[in-house]
């Protein structure tokens, strides 16, 4: 083999555009006269135009290009701006390919199917000049780019093959040069190309009054709408219950809007509604039904695996009242789900991956693997965060997201130590306002987890690694892969080498050098995924902390160290929920917790007072059956909340020296009072007042509320925050509720409340 040939970069470009399957003038084609060129632009019988793909193959204009392969040697230059991802912060850059080719005189042989039947000189004009005139509808058709080095004999399987969509092809310039631009399929989500829901053309045919439950759209427009979907008219959201031709039966004043009168010609816009749908399924819907991307690009099995492993309960509810750019919707979803979506141009599929360092198979790249001198390590201070605020619970979908009065709730989390002068000395805040998270328990958990995960990953300056690997290497990671780096430049404070877990955010090739170029973004060292050295530090107060969610939802068994700093309080917003939840770690996981703070359960609410008022009637000396004039049952006090809730099959080692773990106390039961009074021949005694007192709320980090009294019964007192007893009551929460796993207390400290299945380590 010619060594010079083996070292020469080589490219092929295959343009796949539409052509007609029929033959000119032969049934079903009824055209006559000058034959077409089997393209839609030149078709003389559009009713019988039948689409099939047709390929035009171009290659590098080099002396030794492969003969006998229907290749046209005209390519002079190819440049590629690669796909890049953001590590769960929204859509990254989409790939873009720029190809320059030399135009040339061409005789049309092998290109024009009716070359021999032409009445004109077929040698006139140039290849690209005539091609563009015949194929103006090339946009969004496929382009295949193959790159690498030529082999002898020629074998295209040795070339790197990538798939794109044609964006633009310029007319030949004064230098007889043509420029072609290709982009990946996610270009289709750009707002100029795709809005979701689609713009509705419907308008009211008649005036709609406030009390009307049927509306009429103009003739033929009823088919634009769907039963059980929502519509908007002005400032009102309605739900379509039934459709009869152009008449729509509607449920008025939906999603916190008011029923209004609407005039003739009012725009009737169909909405897009998601009710309790998984984040991954919503992204799929936006891509396929919003951006009109073929479902062939979605690897359903891989997406489902990712959903079940990382986002099984990430269900969302939202109403999109007007057409929005698909890119905007995807950015919102990716940001709250901390995941990446990008096209793998080699596999010709769209990939989805949750942002987490905990992957079951991770390859290690070491110093000898790099192209010598190629490694560069830099801090990315623009990505650092010291405060995260998630605002959610949109009251009215028709109002703006940035309207402060339209948001029901917000969770804020900060790391003031990182902002202190002795550390970074400044504030880096991120505010996320989400239409997808409603003000309910499930979505509050999502919002809380989001603040924790963002701050955990980005509280220190993330490191970016740029390096090169030789193309001939057996393992070449791809965009989105999670890897570990072991290089001399990565050391701890003692100079000892450390492993760094990173995600490949960009990959491109340098054929001239024979290198693959990479950019990799590191995960924060406090959740570093290192060999048996996973750790997380909790330095700020927390509510309903879920450890599994906070460290990225690892699917495989891991060993994890947790350090809770001094003066940190971990509490619960409800006695029904544990304050510190171990979460869904895989059985076999081992959690080592060092607690220097306070983990306290919430107090249960006190029970409500009750009572019964009986009237005893005596008429003419005869006692009548008792009459119940009032009756209300007293209710028991609520159970206190658990401080720590374990997980099945997970071993939990706790060093609680100088720490506090305390169960929430239960609320007291409401009191029941019975009052009886007598009436004799219509003359009644004055009854004593009912005194069913409410129960006192239980003590806890969030004290229980006192129960309501009945009639003149007193309300119970609220519990106290710092008066937890030893949790001896039968309805107290557990200090540590871990019935399906092992608990080993290495240092007791202060533990108030029971511990399920305790094993004591006195070593």
N, C-alpha and C positions, 0 to 999 in steps of 0.2 A: 504494500500500500504506500502511496506517495505521502511522506511525512508532512510535506507542505499542505497537502489537501486536508490531512487530518487536523491541522491546526488552524484552518481557515474558517471563521464563523460563517454559518450558512443559514438562510431563512427561506421558508416557503409561506405563501399566503394563498389561501383558498377562499374565494368569494362565492357564496352559495346564494343565488337569487332565484326569483320566480321565473318559470318558463311555462309554455303551454304544452300539454300532453297530446293535443290533437294535431293532425296534419292539414295543412292549408287546402281548402276546397274539397276535402273528403269528409263525409258524414261522421260526426254531426256538424262539422264546420261547414257553413254555407257561403263563406267569403269567396269573392271572385276578384280578378284583376291582378295587380302587383302583389306578390306574396308578402306576408308579414315576416317578422324576424322571431316569431314565437315568443314575443314579450307582450305584456298588457298594453304598453304604450303604442305598439304597432299593430295591435289586434284589429281585424276588420269584422269580427263577429263576436263581440263581447259576451253575448248570451251563452255562447258555447265555449268560452275560455275556461280551461281546466288546468289548475296549477300543479306543477311538479317542480322539484328543485333542479337547478342546473349549476354546475361548478365551473369556475374559471381559475386555473392554477397558475400562480406566479412564483418565481424563485429569484434568488440572488443572481445578479448579472455578473457571473464569474465564468472564466474560460472552461472550467471542468464541471459545469452544471450537469446533472443527470440527464442523459438523452433517453428518448423513447418513453417518457413519462407524461406527455402532454403538458409540460411545464413551459412557461414563457419567461425567459431570463431578463427581467427588467427592474428588479428591486435594487435600489442603490443604498438605502439606509432604513433601519428599523430601530425605534426607541420605545421603551416600555416604562411607564410610570406605574409601579405595582400597587396592588391592593394593600391597604393598611387598615388595621383594626385599632380600637381604642381601649381595650381592656374593660369593657362594660360601661362606657360613657357615651354610647350612641354610635351612629353610623360613622365609619371612617372614610378614607379616600377610596373611591372605586378605581379599578385598573383602567388605564388608557394606553392605547398603542398608536403610534404614529409611523406610517410607512410612506417612504418616498420611492417613487418609481419613475423610470424614464419612459416618456411616450415615444411612439415610433410609427412610421408608415406601416400599414398592414393591408393585406390583400383579401381579408375576410375568409380565406380558406380555413376550414375547421371550426369556424365561429358562426358563419351564416349558413343555416341549414338549406337555404335555397340559392346558394352562391352561383350555381351554374345557370339559374333562370333569370338573373338580373339583366335589366335593360340598360344599366349604367356601368361605368368603369369601376369595378369593385376595389381597385388599388388606390382610389383617391381617399383622402382623409387619413386619420391616425387611429390606432387601436382604441385608446381611451376616449378620444373625441367621439367616435361612433358608438362605443359601448355606453357612454353616459347618455347619449341621445336616445338609445334604445331601452335603457334600463334606469329611468329616473326614479323608480320606486324601490331603491335599494335600502333605504333607512330601516334599521332594526332587523335586517336579514343577517344571516350568520356569516361570520368570518373565522377561519381557522388559521392560527399562526403556529408554524413549526420552526423550532430553532435548535441549533446545536452545531455539530461538525459532521461533515460527510463521511460516510463509510464506503468501503469498496469490497464487495459490490454494494450498490445503493440499497439501503434499508431504512425506510422512514420511521420504523419503530424505535430507532436509536435517537430520534429527535424528540425534544420536549414539545408536546402538543398542548395548545391552549385555545379556548373557545371564547369568542367575543361576538358582539353585535356591531354591524356597520353603523357608524354615526354620520360620517361625511366623506365624500370624495370630491376633490376640487377639479374644476376644469383644467385642462393643460395650460401651464403658464408659458410665458415668453421663452423660457428655457426648455420647453417641451417636457416639463416635470409635473407629475401628478402627486398630490398629497392625500393619503387616506387616513382616516381616524376611526379607530374601533374602541368600544367601551364594553365593560362587563354588563351583565343583564340587570344589575341593580340600578343602572342608569334609568331604568323604567320607573323608578319610584320618585323621580324628580317632580316637583309640583307643577311644572308646565306640561307634564305628560300624564300625571296620574293624581286624581283627587278622589277622596272617599269620604262619604258616599258620593256617587256621581251627581252632577247638577240635574235637578228635576225641572222639566219643562211645564209642569202642570200649573194651572191657575184656577181660581174660583170662578165658576160660571154664574153664581148668584150670591147675593149678600148672605152672610152667616151671622145669625144672632147669638147672643150669649147662651141661650137655653137650647139651641139646636143640637141634636145628636146625629144628624145626617148632614153632610155637605156634598155639593156637586162640583166636579171639575169640568172643564170644557170637553167638548165632544172628542172621544177617542183617547182621552188622557187617563182614564181609570186604570188602564193596564200598566201605568207607570208605578203603581203602588202595591204593597204587600199586606195581607192580613197579619195582624199581631205586631207589625212594625210601627214605629212612631213617625209622625210628620210634624213639621213646624209651619205655622202661619203667623207672621209677625212675631209677637213676643209670647206666643202660646205654643205649647207642645201638646199634641193629641196622639192617641193610640188608635190605629185602624182596627175595628172589630169585625167588619164585613165589607165586601165590595159587591155592588150590583151594577154592572156596566160602568157608568161614570159617576155613580153615587156611592159615597163612602160613609158607613156607619162608624162613628168615632166616640171615644171616651175622652172627655174634655179635661183640660187643666192638669196635665200630667207633669211629673218631675218638678214639683214646686212652682209651677206657673199658674196664672189665673185665666179663667175663661173670658175671652174678649169677643167683641163684635168685629167682623172682618168684612171689608168691602169687596165688590166684584173686582176681578183681576188680581186679587191678592195671590202672591206666589205660594204654592204648596210644595214644600221641599221634603222629600223623603229623608229620614234619618238612618243612622246605623246604630243598632243597640246591641250591647253585649251584657248578658246577665249571668254572672257566676261562671264565666268561661276561663279556661286556663290561658295563661299568658302566651304559651307556645302556640296554641290553637288560634289565638287572635292574630299573632304575627303571620301565621300561615294564611289566614283569611285576607289580611291586608295585602299581602304579596300577590295572591292569586286573583281575588275578586276586586281588589282595589287597584293594583298596578298592572293587572292583566298579564302577569308572568305565568308561563305554563307550569302546571303541577309537575311536569317532568323534571323540573329543576329542584324539587323538594324530595329529599331522601326521607320518606315517611318513617322508616324503621329507625334511622339514626336520630331523627327529631324526637320520636316517641321515647327512645332510650334516654335521651338527655332530659326530657320532661320528667320521666319517672325517677331518674337518679337525683336531680337537683331541684326541680320545680313542681313536684307532684300536687301540692296544695296551693299553688300560686294562682288562685282564681280571682278574676277582676270583674268589675261591673262599671259600665260607662255608656253614655249616650252621646253620639257624635251628631250634633244637630244640623251641621252645614258641611259642604265639601271642604275637606282639609287635605293638604299635601300628604301623600303617603309617606314621604320621608319624615315629615313632622311626627306623624303617628308612630312610626317605627322608632324614631329617636326617643320619644316619650316612653315607649314600652321597654326598650333596651336599657334605658337609664334606671327605671325603677326595678327591673329584673336583674340588673348587673350581668348582662350577657352580650355577646357579639353575634352579628349576622353578616356574612360576607359570601361572595361567590368564589368557589374554588374553580378557577378557569381550566385547570387540567382535568378534573373529574366532571366538569360541566354540571355542577350542582351548587345549591346555596347551602352553606353550612350554618349551624346554630350551635353556640357553645356557651354555657354558663361560666362566669368568671370565678374560678376557684383554683387554688394551687393543689388541691387534694385530688389527684388523678391516680388511677390504679397502676398505670404503667407510665413511667417517666424515664426518658433517656438522659444520661449524663454526658456532657461534653467537657473535655478537659483541655489543658493548655496544648498538648501535642496535636490536637485535632485541628486547631486553627491554622489558617494561612499565616505564616510568620509576620508579626508586626501589624496584623489587621485589627486586633482587639482595641476598642475604645470604650471607656466607661465614663458616663457623665450623669450628674444629678439633673432631675427635672423639677425644679422648684415651682414651676407654673402648675404642676399637678397636685402639689401638696395642699392638704386641707386641715384646718384646725377647728372648724365649725361646720356642722351640717344641719340644715333645717328642712324638714319635709312637711309641706303644707298640703292638706287633703280634705276630703269631705265636701266636694263641690255642691253647693245648694241648688243652683240653677244653671244647667248646661248652656243656656243661651247667653249668660253673662261672661265677661272676660275672666280668664284665669287669674289675671293680676289684680282683680277687684278684691280688696281686702275683706269687704263685707260678704263676699260670696264663698268664703272658705270657713268650714266648720271647725277645723282642728289643725294643729301643727305640733310636730315633735322636733325638738332641737337638742343637739348633743355637741358638746365642745370639749376641747382639751386645753385648759388654760395654762397648764405647765408648758406645753409646746409654744404658747404665745408669750411666755415670760421672757424678760430681757436676757436671762442667762441661757435660754435656748434659742428659738428662732427669732423671737422679738417682734413678731407681727401677726396679724390675723389673716387667715385665708378661709373665706366662707363660701359655701355652696348652698343655694336655695333651690329646692325642687318643688314645684307646684304641680300636683297630679290630678287629672280628671278621672283616673282609673282606680283610685283608692277611695272607698266610701267610708263614712264615719261609723264603722261597726267593728266588732271585736277582731274578725279575721284581718281586715285591712289595716287596723291599728297595729296588729302584729307585723304585717308586711312593712309598714312605715317605720316601725321601731327597728326592725332588723336592718332596713336599708341604711338608717343613720349609723348604726353600729358597724356595718360592713364597710361603708365608705370611709368612715374615720379610721377603722382598723387598717385598711389598705393604704390610705394616702396621708396618714398623720405625719409621716416623715417624708423627706424628699425621695420620691421613687428614683431608682437608678435605671438608666437606659444603657444597654450593651449593644454595641455595633461590632460585627465580626464577619469574617469570611471563612467558608469551608470549600475544600476542593470538590469540584463536581463529580469526580470519580469515587468519592467516599461512599461507603455502603449505606450509611444512614444520613439522609438529608431531611431535617425537620421541615414541616410546612407551616404556613401561616395558621395561627391559632393553636399550634401544639404547645404543650407545657413541658419544659425541659428543666434540667438542673445544670448549672455552670460550676465547675471546680477549676478555678484559675488562681494564679499566684497573686493577682491584684485584689482578690477577695480574702480579707483577713479579719479576725476579731481584734479586740483591743490588746490581746497578748501577742498578736502576730501569727496565731494559729490559723490554718486555712479553714474556710467555711464553704458549705454548699449554698448556692443561691437558686431559688426556684423562680423561673421566669416564663413568660409567655411570648412566643414569636408573634410580633405584631406586623412584621413586614418581611417579605422575601423577594429577591430579584436576582437575575443572572447577569454575569459579566463574561460574555463569550470570549472577548479578546484575551482575558486573563485565565479563563477556565475556572472561574470562581462562582459560588453562590453567595450572595450578600444578604445579611440578616440584621434586623433590629429586634431586640428582645427587651420587654419591660418587666422589671423585677416585681415580685410580690413583696409586701412589707415583711421585714425580718421578724416581727412579732407573730406572724402566722406564716412561717417560712417553709413549711413542708419539708424541712431537712430530715436526714435519716434519723428517725426516732427522736427528733428534737423539736417537734412542733410546740409552739408556746403562744400564749396570748396574755396580755396584761390589761386588766380592767382598772382604769385610773379615774373614772368619773361615775357619778351616781347613775343607777339604772333602775328601770321598772320592767318586770316580767322578762328578764334576760334569758334568751334562748342560746345556749352555748353552741349547739350544732349549727344554727343559722349564722351566728356571728363569725364562725371560722370557715364559712363557705360550703357547708353541707357536704362533708366528705362521705362518699358512698361506701368506702372500704374501712375495715377496722384500723384504727390508728391509736397511737399513744400521744396524749396531749397534756401539756402542763399549763395550769391556769394560776395566775397570781393576781389576787385582789388587794389593791393597795390600802394603806391605812386611811381612815376617815371616809372610805367609800361606802355608801349605803346602797344595798340592793333590795328593792321592795316590790310590792305588787299593787296594781290598781284595783284588785278585787280579791276577796277571800276565796273565790272559786278558782283562782289561778295561782300557781306556785310563783314565788318571787324569782327563783333561779331554776331554770329548766335545763337539764342535761341535754335533752333533745334526741333526735333519731339517729344516734351513732350506731353503726353496725355492731352486732354482738361480737364480743372479743376485744372491743376497744377498752383502753385504760386511761382514766382521767386522774391526773394528780393535781389537787387543788391546794394552794397555799393561801389561806384567808387571813388578812390583817384588818379587814373591814367588818361590816355588819350585814348579815343576810337575815332578814326578818320577814316572817309571813304577815299577811294582813289580818286584822281582826274581823270577826264575823259580826254582822248587824244583829242588834237586839230584836227579839220577837215582839210582835204587836199585842197589846192588851186585848182582852175579850171579856164578855159578860153575858148574863141572861137576866131579863127583868120579867117576873111572873106576877100575874094578878090573880088572887084567890077570891072568887065571887061567892057570896052567900045570899040567896034570895028566899025570903019567907022561911028561913031556918034550914033550907036545903043547900048543902055545899055543891057548887057547880065544878065542872072540870077546869083545871087551871088553864089560863090563857097566857101564851108567850107573847109579850108585847115587843120584845127586842131580844135578839140573840146574835152574837158574833163570837166565833171561836178565837181563842188566843192562839198565837203561833209560836213555835219554838224558835229559839235563837239560832242563827246560822253557825255552821262549823267555822272554826278558824282556818286560816290558809297555811299551806305548807311553806316552809322556807326553801327547801331544796327538793326537787322532784327528779328522781333518777330515771334510768332507762334500762330496759330488759337486756340482760347479758353484758352489761357494762360494769367494769370494776371501777370503784370510786375510792381513791386514797385522799384523805383530808388531813392537812396540817392546819389546825385551827388555833395555834398558839397566838395569844393577843387578839384573837378574833371573836366574833359573836355570831352564833347561828341560833335563831329563836323562832319557834312556831308562833303563829297567830292564835290568840285566845278566842274562844267562841263567844257569841253574844248570849246574854241571859234570855231565858224564856219569858214571854209575856205572861202577865198574871191574869187569872180568870176570876171574876167577881159575880156572885149570885145574889140578887136582891128580890125579895118577895114582899108584896104588900096586899092588904085585904080591903074588899069592898062589901058592905052589908046593906042590902036593899038600896043600892045606888049611892051610898055615902062611903067615900074611899079615904083611907089613910094617905098621908103624903109619903111617897116612897123615898127611901134613902138613895143618894146618887150612886151610880155605878162607878166603881173605882178599879177598873182593870188597867193596871199600870203597864207601860211598855218596858221591855227588858233593856238592861244596860248593854251598850255595844261592847264587843270584845276589844281588848288591847292588842295593838299590833303596829307595824310600821305605818300602815294606813288604818287608823282606828275605825272600828265598826260604828255604825250609826245607831243611836238609841231607837227603840221601837216606839210606835205611836200608842198613846193611851186611848182608852175608849170612854166616851162621855167625859167625866171629870177625872179620869185616870191620868196620871202624869206620863209625859214622854220619858222614855229611858234616857239616861245620860250617854253621851258618846264615849267610846273607849278612849284610852290614852295611848300616846305613841311610845313613851319610854317607860311604861310600867308593866312590862311583860312579866308574868309569873313563870313558874317552872313548867307550864304546859301540862299539868297533871290532870286537867279535866278531860272527861271522856271524849268531848267534842273538839278539843284543841286540834289544830293542825299538827303535822309532824315537823320536827326540826329537819329531819332528812327522811323522806319517804322513798324508799328504794327496795321494794319487796322482791323484785326480779333480778337483783344484781348484788354484788358484794360491796359492803362499805367497810373500810378499814380506817379507824381514827388513829392517825400517827401521833397527833398532839391534840388533846381535848379542847383546851381553852374554855370558853363559856358556851355551853349548849343547853338551851332551854327548850324542853320538849322531847318527845320520844324519837328514837331512831329505829327504823325498821331493819331487821336482820343485821344487826351490828356484829362485826368481828373486830376485836380489839388487838392492836399490834403493840405489845409491850417491849418489843426489842429495842 
